[in-house]
Amino acid sequence: MPKLRVHGFTISLDGYGAGPDQSVDAGLGVGGEQLHGWMVATQFGHEQFGLEGRGSTGRDDEFARARTENTGATVMGRNMFGPIRGDWGDDEWRGWWGDNPPYHHPVFVLTHHPHEPIEMEGGTTFHFVDAGIEAALEQAFAAAGGQDVCLGGGVSTVRQYLEAGLVDELHIPVSPVLLGAGERLFGDLDGLDRYEVVEVVSSPLAAHFVLAKKS
C-alpha cells in the first residue's frame, strides 16, 4: 500500500528544522545550510549538485538515495517552494532548483493563492493546491500511480501532516550542529504518540532515526 513518507528531513541537535530569518539568500534560515552537510558529502549529493569528486559511500549515501526509491510524487509547503508571501506578484519565481529540479515527478505545493501549474525540465511539474493538506495528498497519491508520496517540508507543513496523523514513515537525520533558534519540528506537537522509532543508525555526520506509525 502506498505511503506518505518524510525522508531526509534533517534537524539540528537542538531540534530545529530551519534556522531564523529565512530569505532568498538564506532559504533554510541563518545557519540552516549546515543541516544537510551529511547529504552533500555523499556520492549521491555530489551527483545531485554537480560537485567535483566522488563523495562518500556507506549509510549516509544509502539514506540519501532512498528518498527517490518508489517515490511517485512530492507534497511541499509554499515556503519550501520559495520565499514569496501573499499574491504571486510578477510570477517569475519558479522554485529554488533552476530549470531542472531534482524531483522528476509531479510536485504539489500547498498555498492560499491559486496558481497555474509550472512545467519544468526533467519531468517535474509544480501543481498548486489551495484546498488544504488532505486535498493535496489525495492529488499526490493519484499522480503517484501506486508509488509512495514524499512529504518535502518545510517545518510547518510536516507538522500539519503529523498532527493530522497522515504520515506513515519518517526518516529524520539529526545533524551535530546547534542553531539556537528557528523552527522546531517536534516541539509542542500533538500526535507523536502514534509513532515509534524502528531504526537508529549513526555516522560521523548524522544520526539517522527512522520512525513508523504504530500498527
N, C-alpha and C positions, 0 to 999 in steps of 0.2 A: 504494500500500500504506500503510495507517495507520502512524503513527509515534508513538513516545514522545518528547515534546519537553519540555525545560526552557526556559521562556520568561520573561524579565524577572527572573531570579534575580540580584539586584544584590549585588555585593561591594564592599568598601571598597578604597582604593588599597593598603592593606597586607594585603588578601586575606581579610578576614573577612565572612562572610555574616550574622552576627548579633553583637551586642556582648555583653559579660559580664553576668551577673546577670539573666537573663530572669525576668520575673514578670508578674503580672496587670497591673501598672502600666507595665511596660516589656516588651511582648511580643517585641520584637526585641533586648532587652538594652539596657544603658545606651548611649545614643547611636545605637542602631541605626535609629531613625526617620529619621536623616539620609540613609540609603542610598537611599531612594525619593523624594527630593526632585525628581529629574528627572521621574518619572512624575506626581507630584502636580501639578506645574506645567503639565502638558499639558491640552489641551482634553478628552481622554479622562479624565484624572484628575479634572478639575472635574466632569465628568458623573457619574463613579462616586461621588464623595464629596459631591456636592451643594454644591460651593463656588461662591461668587459670582464673576462674570466669566466670560470665555470660555476662558481658559487658552491655552497656546501650541500652535501647529501645527508642522509640519515633521517631521523624522526621529524625534525623541523621541516625538511623538504617534503616528506611524505604527508604531513599535515597540510602544508601549503597546497599541494597538488590535489588533495582530497576535496577541496572546495568545488572543483569543476566536475567531479565524478557524479554521474547520474543526476545532473542538475539541468533542468529544462527552462527555468525562468527565475527571475530575481524580483523581490519587492524591496523598495527602499523609501526612506522619507525624503521630503523635498530638501531638507538641509544637507543630505548626503549628495543629492544631485547638484546642488550649487548654493552659493551664498545669497541669492536673491530672495527678498521677502516681499510679500504683498503681490500686487499685479506684476505680470511678467515684463512689462516695460518694452524695451526695444527688441526683445525676442532674440537677441544674438547669442545668449548663453546656451551651450549645448553639452554641458557637463564638464567635469574636471579632466577627462581622459583623452581629449583630442578627437580626431576623426574616426579612429578605430578603437572604441572602448574594449576592455578586456572581457566583456560578458559573452558576446556572440550568441545571444538568445534574447527573447523579449524581457524587458525590464519595466516594472510597474511602479510609478512614482506617486506617493501619496501627496496630495495638495488640496488646498481650499480654492484654488484658482484654476479653472479649466484651461487646457492647452491641447493643441493638436499633437498627434504623435510625431516624434522625430526619428527618422530612419537614418542610421549611421552605417559606416562601413563594417564589414566583418560579421554581419548578421544581427547586430544589436539594434533594436527599436525601442525607444523610450515611450511608454504609454502613461498618461497622466490621469489619475483616478481621484475624483473629488467626492466619492460616495462612502468613504470610510475604510477601515482596515479589513473588515470581512469581505467587502466587495473587491478590494484589490487582491486579496488572497484567492478568492473564487476565480477571478480572471486569470491569475497567475497559474493556478492548477490546471485550468482549461488549456492554457497556452503551452504548458509543460509537457503535454502529451503522455502522461503516465510517469514522468520522472519527478524527482523532488523539486521543491521550490526553496531557494536560498533567501534568507532574510538578511539584507545587507547593512541595515542601520539607517541613521545614526542611533545614538543612545536613546532618545525619546521614542523612536519607532520600535526598537527592540523591547523597551519597557512596556509599551502598549500591548504588543502581542503576547508578552509573558503574562501580564496581568489578566489578559483575556483567556489564557490557557491554550493558545493556539500553536505554540512552539512545541515540536516533538523532540528535537535534539539540539544541544548546544555544544560547540567547541569553543572554549574560552581560554586563549593563551594569556598568561599573566607575565608581563614584561617587568624585569627588575629595575624599574625606574620609578621615581616619585614625582608626581606632577603638582601636588599641593592644592590644586583647585581645578575646577572644570565641571564635567557632567559625570555623575556616578551612575554606573549601570545597575547595581543591586541595592543601593541604599534606599531604605524605607519603601520597599516594593512588596506588594501583596502577591500571593500565589506561588511563592518559591517552594512551598512545601509539596508542590506537585512533582518536583524534580529530585533526582538523586545523582550523585557522582558515580559514574561507572568506569572511568579510566583516568589515571593521572600519569603523565609522562613528563620528565624534565630534561632540559638541555641547558647548556651554559647561557643561552639567550632567552629562554622562556620556560615556564611551567605550563603544560597543556592539560586543561581539565575538560573532560567530556561528560556532559550531563544528559540524562534522558528522562522523559516523563515516566513516572511510576505506572506500572501496569495494574 
